[in-house]
Amino acid sequence: MHTTNYFDTFIEVSLDTKVREGTPPPSRDKKTVAEIEYELIIENPYKYNSDEILFRVYAERNNIPREEQEQARKQFFSTGQPCFRASPLAKSYGYGIHCNSEGKVAIYGIETAAYQNFLADTKIKKVKAMKLSREWK
């Protein structure tokens, strides 16, 4: 089984993000990945780890019935999946993602004092979200 979980890590906003503050993803008829991630995390800070969130997004977007989710989860994590460094929340919407010592996640807008505190905290690892563009400079 592969995992996407980070521990004691802060995922910084992408270097080429276009926003200056955390911005909730816009609502659509069919919820986007960003919208589902945002709702799960903002309503339940430090309740879910990355694997739980990413699978819930996958299950919701693919209408997987609850009784089929255990098998679908095994299949989903039988191969590597993109981690939260690729999340649109950190790439496009201005949210840093903190993973605590249990791997549970919460998000913080780039404009917040909490975001700056995570950057200054020497006890946690910092990684940057993936860039929006695929250009290498």
Backbone as CSV, one residue per row, in Angstrom:
resi,resn,N_x,N_y,N_z,CA_x,CA_y,CA_z,C_x,C_y,C_z
1,MET,0.837,-1.181,0.000,0.000,0.000,0.000,0.886,1.250,0.000
2,HIS,0.594,2.145,-0.911,1.288,3.428,-0.966,0.576,4.412,-0.042
3,THR,1.266,5.458,0.363,0.656,6.482,1.212,1.071,7.870,0.732
4,THR,0.235,8.851,1.042,0.533,10.244,0.722,0.727,11.063,1.995
5,ASN,0.696,10.399,3.146,0.726,11.102,4.423,2.087,11.728,4.710
6,TYR,2.052,12.928,5.279,3.224,13.620,5.804,3.023,13.753,7.311
7,PHE,4.133,13.856,8.038,4.089,14.020,9.486,4.985,15.186,9.865
8,ASP,4.493,16.026,10.787,5.248,17.201,11.241,5.821,17.973,10.056
9,THR,4.956,18.271,9.109,5.372,18.931,7.860,4.402,20.056,7.523
10,PHE,4.939,21.123,6.951,4.121,22.222,6.461,4.350,22.351,4.964
11,ILE,3.277,22.226,4.195,3.352,22.378,2.748,3.048,23.837,2.427
12,GLU,4.061,24.547,1.959,3.928,25.961,1.644,3.190,26.154,0.326
13,VAL,2.592,27.312,0.189,1.914,27.683,-1.045,2.917,27.663,-2.197
14,SER,2.454,27.317,-3.369,3.287,27.259,-4.570,3.982,28.599,-4.824
15,LEU,5.209,28.518,-5.299,5.977,29.735,-5.591,5.315,30.618,-6.642
16,ASP,4.574,30.020,-7.563,3.975,30.824,-8.636,2.459,31.006,-8.497
17,THR,1.966,30.890,-7.269,0.538,31.124,-7.065,0.202,32.574,-7.386
18,LYS,-1.015,32.799,-7.807,-1.424,34.153,-8.192,-2.227,34.865,-7.103
19,VAL,-2.490,34.192,-5.995,-3.300,34.786,-4.926,-2.415,35.284,-3.794
20,ARG,-2.942,36.206,-3.026,-2.218,36.791,-1.892,-2.833,36.412,-0.554
21,GLU,-3.946,35.684,-0.617,-4.590,35.230,0.618,-5.372,33.959,0.316
22,GLY,-5.639,33.185,1.383,-6.417,31.971,1.216,-7.812,32.310,0.706
23,THR,-8.189,31.673,-0.381,-9.456,31.951,-1.044,-10.233,30.649,-1.224
24,PRO,-11.445,30.543,-0.671,-12.214,29.309,-0.868,-12.456,29.048,-2.352
25,PRO,-12.336,27.784,-2.762,-12.597,27.456,-4.166,-14.045,27.771,-4.524
26,PRO,-14.285,28.224,-5.747,-15.662,28.526,-6.146,-16.509,27.256,-6.207
27,SER,-17.780,27.416,-5.941,-18.715,26.301,-5.979,-19.127,26.021,-7.422
28,ARG,-19.224,24.768,-7.752,-19.635,24.333,-9.087,-20.792,23.347,-8.949
29,ASP,-21.473,23.056,-10.069,-22.541,22.058,-10.045,-21.996,20.714,-9.575
30,LYS,-20.922,20.247,-10.216,-20.221,19.054,-9.755,-19.013,19.559,-8.985
31,LYS,-18.916,19.176,-7.721,-17.830,19.676,-6.882,-16.474,19.324,-7.469
32,THR,-15.566,20.299,-7.403,-14.198,20.095,-7.862,-13.383,19.428,-6.762
33,VAL,-12.206,18.945,-7.130,-11.287,18.378,-6.150,-11.001,19.415,-5.061
34,ALA,-10.700,20.644,-5.477,-10.385,21.710,-4.516,-11.545,21.962,-3.571
35,GLU,-12.745,21.983,-4.096,-13.924,22.257,-3.271,-14.146,21.150,-2.233
36,ILE,-13.999,19.900,-2.640,-14.192,18.786,-1.705,-13.095,18.795,-0.641
37,GLU,-11.843,18.963,-1.067,-10.741,19.028,-0.102,-10.964,20.159,0.894
38,TYR,-11.301,21.335,0.370,-11.511,22.505,1.220,-12.592,22.234,2.267
39,GLU,-13.740,21.733,1.830,-14.842,21.479,2.759,-14.455,20.470,3.833
40,LEU,-13.807,19.376,3.434,-13.405,18.361,4.410,-12.450,18.923,5.451
41,ILE,-11.473,19.702,4.994,-10.439,20.180,5.914,-10.916,21.366,6.746
42,ILE,-11.590,22.320,6.129,-11.989,23.528,6.862,-13.038,23.192,7.931
43,GLU,-13.875,22.206,7.650,-14.912,21.804,8.609,-14.397,20.809,9.639
44,ASN,-13.229,20.207,9.388,-12.687,19.164,10.268,-11.172,19.280,10.413
45,PRO,-10.663,20.414,10.901,-9.202,20.534,10.995,-8.613,19.453,11.903
46,TYR,-7.534,18.862,11.436,-6.795,17.823,12.143,-7.641,16.583,12.470
47,LYS,-8.654,16.321,11.663,-9.458,15.101,11.840,-9.006,14.002,10.883
48,TYR,-8.634,14.386,9.654,-8.289,13.410,8.621,-6.831,13.536,8.203
49,ASN,-6.247,12.404,7.789,-4.921,12.471,7.191,-5.082,12.590,5.676
50,SER,-3.982,12.779,5.018,-4.001,12.987,3.572,-4.634,11.818,2.829
51,ASP,-4.267,10.591,3.187,-4.842,9.423,2.518,-6.366,9.409,2.632
52,GLU,-6.866,9.712,3.820,-8.318,9.707,4.023,-9.002,10.763,3.155
53,ILE,-8.421,11.937,3.089,-9.020,13.019,2.300,-8.964,12.696,0.812
54,LEU,-7.801,12.291,0.342,-7.663,12.016,-1.085,-8.584,10.886,-1.535
55,PHE,-8.733,9.857,-0.691,-9.646,8.787,-1.087,-11.100,9.257,-1.046
56,ARG,-11.464,10.053,-0.063,-12.848,10.566,-0.003,-13.159,11.425,-1.225
57,VAL,-12.209,12.207,-1.670,-12.386,13.003,-2.894,-12.612,12.060,-4.079
58,TYR,-11.766,11.062,-4.202,-11.870,10.092,-5.296,-13.226,9.375,-5.251
59,ALA,-13.617,8.915,-4.073,-14.878,8.176,-3.936,-16.077,9.060,-4.275
60,GLU,-16.059,10.298,-3.819,-17.183,11.207,-4.092,-17.263,11.552,-5.578
61,ARG,-16.134,11.871,-6.168,-16.142,12.271,-7.584,-16.468,11.105,-8.519
62,ASN,-16.250,9.876,-8.047,-16.532,8.697,-8.867,-17.774,7.938,-8.417
63,ASN,-18.535,8.553,-7.507,-19.798,7.968,-7.026,-19.642,6.513,-6.591
64,ILE,-18.618,6.243,-5.815,-18.386,4.878,-5.339,-19.274,4.634,-4.117
65,PRO,-20.152,3.637,-4.190,-21.035,3.341,-3.051,-20.227,2.944,-1.813
66,ARG,-20.743,3.269,-0.654,-20.056,3.011,0.608,-19.638,1.542,0.747
67,GLU,-20.506,0.638,0.324,-20.198,-0.793,0.472,-19.068,-1.260,-0.449
68,GLU,-18.708,-0.470,-1.432,-17.607,-0.822,-2.338,-16.312,-0.062,-2.026
69,GLN,-16.370,0.819,-1.034,-15.230,1.696,-0.788,-14.001,0.994,-0.220
70,GLU,-14.179,-0.041,0.579,-13.011,-0.729,1.137,-12.157,-1.333,0.019
71,GLN,-12.808,-2.017,-0.903,-12.078,-2.608,-2.032,-11.508,-1.514,-2.946
72,ALA,-12.301,-0.464,-3.179,-11.845,0.636,-4.031,-10.635,1.338,-3.414
73,ARG,-10.619,1.460,-2.100,-9.484,2.091,-1.411,-8.214,1.266,-1.606
74,LYS,-8.318,-0.044,-1.485,-7.155,-0.913,-1.698,-6.619,-0.743,-3.117
75,GLN,-7.524,-0.703,-4.068,-7.131,-0.525,-5.461,-6.506,0.856,-5.680
76,PHE,-7.122,1.893,-5.102,-6.654,3.274,-5.244,-5.214,3.411,-4.743
77,PHE,-4.909,2.837,-3.589,-3.578,2.981,-3.002,-2.619,1.855,-3.393
78,SER,-3.029,1.000,-4.322,-2.116,-0.041,-4.794,-1.037,0.558,-5.691
79,THR,-1.284,1.762,-6.176,-0.281,2.510,-6.945,-0.088,3.861,-6.262
80,GLY,0.990,4.514,-6.561,1.254,5.825,-5.975,0.232,6.861,-6.419
81,GLN,-0.105,7.776,-5.532,-1.046,8.854,-5.817,-0.358,10.191,-5.562
82,PRO,-0.776,11.244,-6.252,-0.214,12.566,-5.972,-0.518,12.986,-4.528
83,CYS,0.461,13.556,-3.863,0.287,13.986,-2.479,-0.280,15.409,-2.428
84,PHE,-0.416,15.930,-1.215,-0.979,17.268,-1.058,-0.091,18.372,-1.603
85,ARG,1.150,18.084,-1.985,1.971,19.100,-2.658,1.354,19.460,-4.004
86,ALA,0.525,18.561,-4.545,-0.139,18.803,-5.823,-1.562,19.322,-5.636
87,SER,-1.978,19.549,-4.412,-3.345,20.002,-4.146,-3.587,21.400,-4.712
88,PRO,-4.747,21.603,-5.333,-5.073,22.954,-5.803,-5.185,23.958,-4.645
89,LEU,-5.429,23.486,-3.431,-5.505,24.411,-2.295,-4.174,25.125,-2.095
90,ALA,-3.073,24.403,-2.252,-1.742,24.997,-2.070,-1.199,25.611,-3.354
91,LYS,-1.664,25.137,-4.489,-1.164,25.648,-5.762,-1.918,26.888,-6.231
92,SER,-3.227,26.891,-6.078,-4.052,27.938,-6.688,-4.851,28.800,-5.717
93,TYR,-5.112,28.287,-4.522,-6.047,28.980,-3.630,-5.410,29.590,-2.390
94,GLY,-4.083,29.544,-2.274,-3.391,30.283,-1.220,-3.403,29.669,0.161
95,TYR,-3.499,28.344,0.243,-3.505,27.690,1.555,-2.263,26.845,1.775
96,GLY,-1.616,27.072,2.917,-0.579,26.168,3.368,-1.260,25.017,4.079
97,ILE,-0.648,23.854,4.009,-1.247,22.655,4.590,-0.310,22.125,5.671
98,HIS,-0.823,22.103,6.907,-0.021,21.584,8.016,-0.432,20.149,8.309
99,CYS,0.565,19.279,8.393,0.360,17.877,8.769,1.003,17.709,10.140
100,ASN,0.200,17.367,11.148,0.733,17.274,12.504,1.463,15.952,12.732
101,SER,1.844,15.684,13.971,2.635,14.487,14.276,1.868,13.193,14.020
102,GLU,0.542,13.270,13.944,-0.280,12.098,13.634,-0.609,12.023,12.143
103,GLY,-0.149,13.002,11.372,-0.436,13.043,9.945,-1.762,13.699,9.611
104,LYS,-2.465,14.214,10.608,-3.754,14.882,10.388,-3.499,16.282,9.847
105,VAL,-4.385,16.761,8.968,-4.125,18.013,8.256,-5.115,19.130,8.593
106,ALA,-4.609,20.350,8.457,-5.408,21.571,8.557,-4.811,22.556,7.554
107,ILE,-5.606,23.551,7.147,-5.115,24.532,6.176,-5.102,25.931,6.787
108,TYR,-4.170,26.744,6.278,-3.987,28.110,6.763,-3.725,29.024,5.582
109,GLY,-4.473,30.107,5.497,-4.283,31.083,4.429,-2.905,31.702,4.511
110,ILE,-2.338,31.999,3.346,-0.995,32.563,3.262,-0.891,33.897,4.010
111,GLU,-2.013,34.583,4.175,-2.015,35.890,4.826,-2.061,35.812,6.354
112,THR,-2.220,34.626,6.929,-2.444,34.502,8.369,-1.143,34.457,9.169
113,ALA,-1.262,34.843,10.432,-0.128,34.755,11.353,0.270,33.292,11.546
114,ALA,-0.713,32.396,11.569,-0.421,30.971,11.742,0.473,30.466,10.613
115,TYR,0.204,30.890,9.387,1.030,30.501,8.235,2.477,30.926,8.474
116,GLN,2.678,32.171,8.890,4.022,32.693,9.150,4.690,31.945,10.308
117,ASN,3.898,31.573,11.311,4.444,30.821,12.443,4.956,29.450,12.001
118,PHE,4.232,28.797,11.099,4.699,27.504,10.591,6.005,27.673,9.819
119,LEU,6.117,28.737,9.042,7.354,28.980,8.295,8.543,29.166,9.241
120,ALA,8.290,29.794,10.383,9.365,30.085,11.334,9.673,28.910,12.270
121,ASP,8.784,27.945,12.345,8.941,26.817,13.269,10.062,25.883,12.781
122,THR,11.123,25.791,13.557,12.263,24.955,13.169,12.039,23.473,13.468
123,LYS,10.960,23.138,14.148,10.710,21.745,14.528,9.948,20.964,13.461
124,ILE,9.420,21.674,12.471,8.680,20.968,11.423,9.387,21.125,10.076
125,LYS,9.205,20.118,9.266,9.778,20.136,7.916,8.910,21.026,7.027
126,LYS,9.534,21.748,6.125,8.806,22.573,5.151,9.086,22.063,3.749
127,VAL,8.009,21.937,2.966,8.123,21.596,1.550,7.208,22.547,0.789
128,LYS,7.566,22.838,-0.430,6.742,23.737,-1.245,5.755,22.932,-2.074
129,ALA,4.594,23.514,-2.284,3.636,22.909,-3.199,4.227,22.943,-4.599
130,MET,3.757,22.060,-5.425,4.232,22.040,-6.814,3.806,23.318,-7.518
131,LYS,4.596,23.708,-8.491,4.292,24.927,-9.230,3.072,24.739,-10.118
132,LEU,2.400,25.839,-10.394,1.257,25.824,-11.298,1.683,25.531,-12.726
133,SER,2.753,26.198,-13.136,3.235,26.013,-14.492,4.190,24.839,-14.550
134,ARG,4.320,24.282,-15.723,5.244,23.162,-15.890,6.589,23.644,-16.427
135,GLU,6.702,24.941,-16.635,7.952,25.499,-17.156,9.037,25.418,-16.085
136,TRP,10.230,25.090,-16.500,11.379,25.107,-15.606,12.184,26.369,-15.885
137,LYS,12.431,27.110,-14.860,13.187,28.360,-15.032,14.467,28.300,-14.239
